[in-house]
Protein backbone atom coordinates (compact mmCIF):
# COMPACT_ATOMS: atom_id res chain seq x y z
CA UNK A 1 0.00 0.00 0.00
CA UNK A 2 1.81 3.11 -1.21
CA UNK A 3 1.82 6.24 0.91
CA UNK A 4 1.39 9.54 -0.93
CA UNK A 5 2.62 12.77 0.64
CA UNK A 6 1.24 16.17 -0.34
CA UNK A 7 1.69 19.60 1.17
CA UNK A 8 -1.24 21.53 2.59
CA UNK A 9 -0.99 23.91 -0.35
CA UNK A 10 -1.13 21.07 -2.89
CA UNK A 11 -4.09 19.57 -1.05
CA UNK A 12 -5.96 22.91 -1.06
CA UNK A 13 -5.37 23.37 -4.78
CA UNK A 14 -6.30 19.82 -5.84
CA UNK A 15 -8.27 17.93 -3.21
CA UNK A 16 -9.70 15.66 -5.92
CA UNK A 17 -6.21 14.34 -6.74
CA UNK A 18 -5.63 13.58 -3.04
CA UNK A 19 -8.95 11.72 -2.87
CA UNK A 20 -7.97 9.64 -5.92
CA UNK A 21 -4.60 8.87 -4.33
CA UNK A 22 -6.36 7.77 -1.11
CA UNK A 23 -8.00 4.93 -3.03
CA UNK A 24 -4.59 3.23 -3.32
CA UNK A 25 -3.26 4.08 0.15
CA UNK A 26 -3.07 6.74 2.85
CA UNK A 27 -2.28 10.32 1.88
CA UNK A 28 -0.05 12.22 4.31
CA UNK A 29 -0.78 15.93 4.32
CA UNK A 30 2.11 18.01 5.59
CA UNK A 31 2.37 21.58 6.79
CA UNK A 32 5.87 23.06 6.74
CA UNK A 33 7.36 19.58 6.54
CA UNK A 34 5.44 18.21 9.55
CA UNK A 35 2.71 15.59 9.22
CA UNK A 36 -0.58 17.37 9.88
CA UNK A 37 -3.29 14.99 8.69
CA UNK A 38 -3.86 11.67 6.98
CA UNK A 39 -6.52 11.14 4.34
CA UNK A 40 -7.95 7.61 4.02
CA UNK A 41 -10.45 6.03 1.68
CA UNK A 42 -13.83 5.28 3.25
CA UNK A 43 -13.05 1.55 2.98
CA UNK A 44 -9.77 1.89 4.91
CA UNK A 45 -11.47 4.10 7.50
CA UNK A 46 -14.21 1.52 8.08
CA UNK A 47 -11.58 -1.21 8.51
CA UNK A 48 -9.89 0.86 11.21
CA UNK A 49 -13.09 1.66 13.06
CA UNK A 50 -14.78 -1.75 12.76
CA UNK A 51 -16.20 -3.13 15.98
CA UNK A 52 -13.73 -5.36 17.78
CA UNK A 53 -15.29 -8.45 19.28
CA UNK A 54 -14.75 -9.21 22.94
CA UNK A 55 -13.14 -12.49 23.99
CA UNK A 56 -16.39 -13.52 25.67
CA UNK A 57 -18.21 -13.19 22.34
CA UNK A 58 -15.56 -15.26 20.58
CA UNK A 59 -15.76 -18.04 23.17
CA UNK A 60 -19.45 -18.62 22.40
CA UNK A 61 -18.67 -19.88 18.86
CA UNK A 62 -19.15 -23.65 18.54
CA UNK A 63 -15.72 -24.18 16.95
CA UNK A 64 -14.07 -22.86 20.11
CA UNK A 65 -15.14 -26.02 21.97
CA UNK A 66 -12.61 -27.96 19.87
CA UNK A 67 -9.66 -25.84 21.02
CA UNK A 68 -7.60 -27.26 23.87
CA UNK A 69 -6.00 -24.81 26.24
CA UNK A 70 -4.61 -24.99 29.74
CA UNK A 71 -4.82 -22.37 32.42
CA UNK A 72 -1.69 -22.21 34.55
CA UNK A 73 -1.73 -20.42 37.84
CA UNK A 74 1.21 -18.21 38.64
CA UNK A 75 3.44 -19.48 41.44
CA UNK A 76 4.54 -15.96 42.31
CA UNK A 77 3.82 -14.72 45.79
CA UNK A 78 1.06 -12.19 46.20
CA UNK A 79 2.28 -8.62 46.04
CA UNK A 80 2.05 -6.43 49.08
CA UNK A 81 -0.73 -3.85 48.90
CA UNK A 82 -0.22 -0.36 50.33
CA UNK A 83 -3.22 1.81 51.13
C-alpha positions, 0 to 999 in steps of 0.5 A: 500500500503506497503512501502519498505525501502532499503539502497543505498547499497542494491539497488545497489546490487539488483535493480531488487528486488527493482523494484519488490517491487515497484509493490506493493508500493513505495520503499524508498531508504536511504543513511546513514539513510536519505531518498534519493529517492523513486522508484515508479512503472510506473503505480503509477508515471503516476497517480501522473503526470496525467493531472489535469483538470481545473475547467472551463473544468469541468463546461462544462460537461452537468451533471454540469447543474444539480448542484445547487450552490450559490455564496455569496459575502463577506461582509468584507470591502475592504482592504487598498492597499499600493503602 
